[in-house]
Amino acid sequence: MSSTWKPRIPLLLVGLFAVLGAVFAGTSAADYIAHLDRQMHAVTCSYFPGLGSPDASGTSGCFTVMMSPYAAVLRASTWGGLPIALPALAVFLFLLFKALDTLLRKREDDRHETFFLVLACLLPVVTSVIYWIVSVAVIGTVCKLCVGVYVASFGAFGAAIAAHLRAGRARRPRGVLEALITAPVLPAPAQAGYQGGPTALGGPSSPPSDPGVAAAIASLPPPPDEEAPPAAGLFPLPWGRYLAYFLEGVLFVGLCALLYLAFKPGYTEEMARCGKLLRPQDTYQTRLKLHPVPGGVRALEVLDPLCPACKGFHERLEASGLLGRLDLEAALFPLDKECNWMVTTSVHPGACAVSEALLCAGERAPEVLAWSFENHESIRERAKEDPASARASVVKAFPALAGCVGKPAVAARLNKALRWAVANSLPVLTPQLYVQDQKLCDEDTDLGLEFTLTRLLAARAQSGGKS
Amino acid sequence: MNPVVAHVGTGAGALLLACILTGVWTGGASSRLEQAQAAPPKDKQVAVASAADEGYCTKDLKQILRRVLTSCGLVKKDQGRGCQPLEAKSVAAMSGGDFNALFHPLAQRASIIMFEKDKAELDESDLALLQKTFSDQRGASYFLVVSRASPEGSVEHNRALSEARATAVLDYLKAQFPDPDLEQEVGLLWLGEEFAQLDEEFCKWNHSQAGPAVAPDGAAPAEAPGCTTAELNRSAFLAWIDCRL
């Protein structure tokens, strides 16, 4: 490799990782934005976007993360919110710009340029760490596209540090002082103290503890670049230039966000009209009190305890912050042919047995529901082979229910719950949410939940709770 | 390269790329949403929860059921309950054999409660079978109770006896399953000895014992309970009907 290109390799790597990050973030943003048409689409979930078949079943980690409340911000203000992948795309394109710009202007030896690049690359790194923790600890799954973004973030950050270190080496003789000088971790006033006097920022002066170090620093030759600091390595920082660069970054993110908000699909009142319950009365006492809130707005969640979408919906509802305003009950609608004649195949095998357990549990129903959501995959898998296994699992987890689950009385109650669905001509799908008997459209139960539910609650409040 | 040109050029290029991607994606979503909203409603329909309507619910069967149920006061709330033999004959407009054949597809769904001779009381095995059968409603809309009497005795007596047997079943259900919808779900037909007597073929169906399974002193009965035609018709035929009318 020629000596002309070798010094540029770290910056080229920053650009390469920025491109990689832009591809992953862009793919994720495209998948998210595609869902703003209120329809279901297959999502990309691959370490190699574009290769491999997309997930149309909604079972991949990418889909779960995309539908989680952490995939977007401003959800209550605009339908679907602003997907976090879009600003991520803007940031990576900004990093690409900064890397190319530094190379084309031949400023790879300018440590102020490389230091800003390090700072800029720190943003996706910090965001990646936060989102990785959220994915693992809260959502419980990690998406492949997100992993691509994490790798790109750390890669760009590492390459930026390498570029900055190389810039330091290019300007100074190698030695023990190099690390001290090139490490941009100390606050400006403290670093300024190396010059042995008060700083331009008016900070306190703190001379180096070792006079030899101070002398060595003072004896360093001035940099050839007129914009670079004259003697003390990195400091004082060119705040004006950094502010300009920062504003450039803000422009990238801000313009993308503004364009998105300007051109994203609108939400009309007609979209909110999805019918209401014909016979809302719970004649047979088949409902579960999921989240009793005295004085809260009456709401009903139609759910299947083994339905992954119901689990996701319930989590979104909890994370939305709106649950506290709802006096929430659940109506059981297991999509399992063991008890539900409306399905020809068991969509969620074992759901009938778990539904019986929920009816048996009474006040402990939320506890049983949390258990079923937690274990829904394993219960379904076992029930596929042996339909009786779900009953055994729930009784093992909640021995007190053994005398009730599977008995004719509770089977009859569950049947009544299903017949209530018939009486109200409900769609055969879960989850569904009714707020004071008014249906929240199915298209609004995921990306648009916060927005539409907030509007619905506001409308209920204005009408004095009259449905 | 001129540093200013390089800076502005690369910055504008990257920014333009971000804007184009954002515009294309959001524009695509908007146009798809408009198309979806303009699509006919039938394209958006999903299955709606409904009562069961099994394959055996042929057009003819539904017609007969509708006639029987309407005439027997089941569909219209204020009409008198139960369908007497003469009414059943007229609304069914078919032979007893053909009438019974309508229920053949229900072999796995129906039960026959067998009473003692000249009795209308339900014993323990009858109650257990009744409870089991009634609990297995699934998606069915109507529970039919078709009671009969064996030919011994007068026609009038057997008519009253079969009515008492049907009423005994209904009374038990009312007591055991306090359900506001019960009146609209359970239909009674009492046929006495006059119409659609069951033949021995129905002995293969799920049925309770004709007599006590154990003697009053706890010993085994001297003779095992049988299933003659006479015994079979001292009965109430029970079945949930999985048809939508």
Interface residues (C-beta under 8 A of the other chain):
Chain A: G26 A29 A30 I33 A34 H35 L36 D37 R38 Q39 L86 L89 A90 L93 F94 L96 F97 L100 D101 L104 R105 E248 L251 F252 L255 C256 L259 Y260 F263 K264 P265 G266 E270 T283 Y284 F333 C339 W341 M342 P408 A409 A411 A412 N415 L418 R419 A421 V422 N424 S425 L426 P427 V428 L429
Chain B: M1 P3 A6 H7 T10 G11 G13 A14 L15 L17 A18 C19 L21 T22 G23 W25 T26 G27 G28 A29 S30 R32 L33 A36 Q37 V46 A47 V48 A49 S50 A51 A52 Q131 K132 S135 D136 Q137 R138 G139 F177 D179 P180 D181 D242
